[in-house]
Amino acid sequence: MFRILDRYIFREIAQSWLAVTMVLLAILLTNQFARVLGDVAKDKLPKEAIFQIIGLTALQYLTILVPIGLFLSIMLALGRLYRDSEMPAMMACGVGPIDIYRPLSWLLIPLALAVGWLSTDVSPMALSEIERIGLEARRQADLSSIEPGRFTSDSRQGSVVYAENISEDGAIENVFLQRRTDNGVEVVIAERGEQVESDDPNTRFFVLHDGRRYEGVPGTADFRVMEFAEHGIPYRLPDMEDPNLEPRAMRTADLIASTAILELAELHWRIGIPLATIILAMLAVPLSRSQPRQGRYGRLAIGLLVFIIYFNLLSAGKAWLEQEVVPVQLGLWWVHGLMFSAALTLLALQNGVHRRIFSRTAGN
């Protein structure tokens, strides 16, 4: 009988988890898709990398969606069993709140291991890969990214380019170029422009023909005007190897070997995600308990509040760790310990441990 009930409870939770996780993932990816299209339109990302970036972003999202999806699915599934009086019937057959963890562990253990893998290995890899794609796109940027009749800006170079037309051979015509220099602003107007490779693979030249260049400080009359038949402007490509990786994009092995406080805070965060998955699952069981016909979503608001408090405490703890308000030895363990204690307290109250203790005390 218990094996049948175990399978029934497992199926209810697993189906709810899959539905909740997929819905949340679809919502987040829809918003991300719009942002990626905007970056493609601004020539920050290549068109052919759209779906690759969406896939890498989905892996990052799953690091957080799997824990919250499991937490909400437990509350939804068990809430339905309480609403339909199925859980009281199970309890009449000897199934207690603790027994629910047995079928739950069939789903919880694989998901906790998967979240640990996503948090420590996949998510930083995905983040660094997205950054690499962006760098590669900026390196491959050329005159083909300039649209006729539209201003194209490059914040890294501090320049703005406008072309009235693009010829069949790829050269731009009736060019306007403005860029910031150490001495002020340089404005170039030319009839034609093209991109030329150089001996240095990290440098290209933007060569302009038959034009005029203005140099000076805006707001003053001190400007120098120069006419030219050909004028080459060097363009430094971004390096593919970024020596200053953010802690979020660093490998976990590098974080373990590091002594920097920012990187240790990131390490505590990554380790804490799978642990939070287990603690949230423990909390969801007593939080989902409700009276028959109370409603499937009656306790969901309380559950969401608990989840928000938990992850806000983790975010605050990470910030305090980075600011050295909290010692490294304590890390984020105090947050997990606090929520774990809350889960044990709720389970004890639900099992009537306090009543048995008080009855024994009164009997003595």
N, C-alpha and C positions, 0 to 999 in steps of 0.2 A: 504493500500500500504506500509506504513512504517513497519507494522508488518511482511509483507512478506520480505521486504528488511532486517529487523533486523534478521530474521531467516537465511537469505542467508549469511549475513556477519558473524553471529555467527558460522554457519556450516563451512565456509571457514577457519576461524581462528582456530576453535576447531580441525578440521582435520589436519591442518598444525602443530598445537601444538603437537598433539599426535605423528605424524610422526617424527618431529624434536627431541622430547624428547626421543622416543624409539631408534632412531639412535644414538644419543649421549650417551645414557645409555649403548647400546650394545657395543659401542667402548670402553668406560671406563671399563666395566665389563670384556671385553676380555683381556685388559691389567692387570686388577686385578686378573683374573683367573690364568694368567701365574705367577704372584707374589705369589699367594697362593700355587700353585703347587710347587714352589721353596721352600717355607717355610715348606711344608709337606715333601719334599725330605730331608730337613735339620733337620727334627724331631722337628721343632718348633710348628707345629700344627698337630692335629690328622687327619687321612685320612677321618674319618666319619664326620668331621665338615666342609668339604670343601664348600658344598652348603649352609650350615647355615651362614658361613662367607660371602659368595658371596651375600646372601640375605640381611644381615645386612649392607654390604658395599653399596648395591644398595639403601637402605634407606638413607644412608649418602649422596650419590651422588645426590639423588633427591632434597635435600635441595637447591642445586645450579642449578641443571638442570631444575627444574620447572621454575624459573625466566628467565633464558636465553632462554629456549625453548619457553616460552610465548612471550618474546621480539622478537625473530627471526620469530616466526610464524605470529605475527601481521605484521611485515615488509614484509614477503613473501606473505601473503594473500592479503594485501592491495596493495602491489606492483604489483601483478597480475591484480587486478581490475583497477589500473591506466594504466597498460600496454595495457589492452584490451579495454580501454576507457569506462569501466563500471562505474567507479567512477565518471567521468565527467557527465555521463548520470544520475546517482543518484543525483548529485549536482544540475542538471537542474530540478530535481523533488523536490528540496527543502531540500535535505539531506546535512547538513554541517558537517565539521570536528568534531564539538562537538557531533553531533548525532551518530557518530560512537561509542562513549563510552557507549551508552545504550546497544547494543547487546554485546559489549565487556565486560561490567560489569557482564553479566550472567556467563562468564567464569572466569573473573578476581577475583571476590569476593570469590568463592569457592577455587580457587587456592591459593589466598593470605592466607586464613584461614588454608588451608592444609600445606602451607609452614611454617606458624607460629607454627603449631603443630609439624611438622618435626624438625624445628630448636630448639624449646624450650624443647621438650620432647623425640622424637624418636631418633634423631641423637646422643645426649649424651648417651642415653640408649644403642644404637647400639655400640658405641665406647667402653663403659665399658664392654659390653657383649663380644666383640671381645678380649679385654684384659683378661677377665676372662677365656675364652676358651684357650688362650695362656698359662696362669698360670696353668690351669688344665692339659694341655698337658705336661708342664714341670714337674708337680708333678707326672704324671703317666709314665714318661719316665723310662724305665728299659733296661735290657740287650737285649731285643728283638728289640730295635731300632738300635742296632749295626749291621752293615752289614759286613760279612766276607770279608777281604781283603781291607777294606776301613777305613780311619781315621775318627773318630767321635769326634768333638770338642764341648766343653761346655764353652762359653765365661764367663758365670756367675761364674762357678766354677774354671775357668782357667785351664782346664784339656783337654787332648787329649787321646783317647783310640783307640787301634787297636787290632783286633782279627783275627787270621788266619782262624779259623773255629768255628762253633756253633754246639754243639752236640744236639742229639734228646731231651734231658731233659732241654734244654735251657741254659746250661752252655757254656761259651766261652773258647776256647783253644788257647794256644800259644799267650798269652796276652802281649801287650806293653801298659804301662800307663805312661803318663807324666803330672805333675801338678805343678803349682807354689805354693811355700810356703813362709813364712816370712823370712826364711833363705836362699832362693835361689830356686832351682829346685829339685824335687823328680822324679826319674825315676824308674819304677818297671817293671820287666820282670818275668812272671810266666807261668807255664804250664796250669793252669786252673783258671777260675774265675766264681763267681756266686754272685747273689744279695740276701741279707738276710734282712728280716724285723727286726725292733727293737721295744722296748717298747714305744719309742717316735714316734707317728704317723707322725711327721714331719722330721724324720731322718731314713735313711736306711744305710746299710753297703755293701760295695763292697768288698767281701772276695776273696782273691787270695791264691792259693795253690802252694807250691813247686816252689819258685822263689827267686829272688834276688832284693834288693832295693839299689839304689844309691842316696845319698843326698849330695848336695854341691852347690857351686856357679860356674856357667859356666865361663870358662876362667882361672880357678885356678886349682891347684893340690890338693886342700883341699876337698876331697870327702870321705864320709863314705859309706862303702859297708857292706850290711847285708844280709845274707841268711836266709830264713824262710821256715817253713812248712805250716804256715797259717798266713795271714796278712789281717786285716780288716781295711778298709778306710771308715770313716763316710761320708755320703752324705746328706747335709741339703737340704730339699725340700723347694721351694719357698712358702711363705705364700699366702693363697687364698684371704685374706683380705688385700688389698693394702691401707695403711693409707694415702698415698700421691697421691691422684687422681689428674690428670691434670685438669685444668679448663674446657677443652673441654669435659671431661667425667663427670663433676659434674652435679647434678640436678639443674634445673633453680631456684627452691626454695632455694637451698643452696647458689646460687650466689646472689640472692636478699638479703639474710640475711648477706652476707659477706661484709667486709670493705676492703679486700685486693684489690690492684689496678689491679692485673692480672685477678682476678675473675670478677671485675666490667667491665673490658674491654671485657671479653667474654660475659657478659650479654648484653652490648651494641651491640655487633656483632649479637647475636641471635635475639634481638628485631629488628635490622635493616634489616634482610633478608626479612621478609614479607613486610616491608615498601618499600624496594628497588624493590620488585616485582611490587607494585602499581606504583611507579614512572617510572620504565622502561616501563610499559604498556602505561603510559601517553606520554612518550617520543617517543615511537614507532609510534604513529599515525602521528604526523607531519613529522617525519623523513622518513616515507615510501612514502611521496608524491613525484611523479615523473611525467614527461611528457609522453603522450601516445607514445607507441612504443619505449620508452627509454630502456626497458629491465627490466626483473623481478628482477634482482640482482644488478641493478645499484646503489641502495642506501644501499645495505647490508653492504658494506665495511665501510661506515660511521657509520652505526648502531653498527657494531662490535667494531669500535674504541670508540664509546660512552660507550659501555658496559665495555670495558677494562679500560677506564679512571675511570668509576664509581667504579668498584670493586678494582682497584688499589688504589684509594683514600680511600676506606673503609679499605683496608689492611694497608695502611700507617697511617690512623687515629687511627686504633687499636694499631699499634706499638707505635705511639706517646702517646697514652693514657697509655700504659703499662710503658713507660719511663717517664711519668708524664710531658711531654712537653705540652700536652693539658689538661686542667682541667677536672675533672670527670663530672662537671655540663654541660660542653659543649659536652663531649662524641663524638659520631659520628653524632650528629644532624646537625652539620655544613655541612657535606658532603651531607646528604639528602636534607637539605635546599638549597644548591647550585644547585643540580640536579633538584629539584622541581621548582626552579626559572627558570632554563633553559627550562623546559617543558612548563611552563606558557608563557615564552617569545616566544618560537617557535609557540605555539598555537595562541598567539596574532598576530604574524606576518602573519601566514597562514590565519587568519580570516580578515586581513586587518584593525586591530584596529588602527595601526599607521597612515594609510592613512586617516581614519575618523577623528582622532585627529588633524592631520595636516590640513585637509580641514576645520574643524570647526575653527581652529586657524586662518587660512587665511581668512575665512568669517568674523571673528570679526575684 
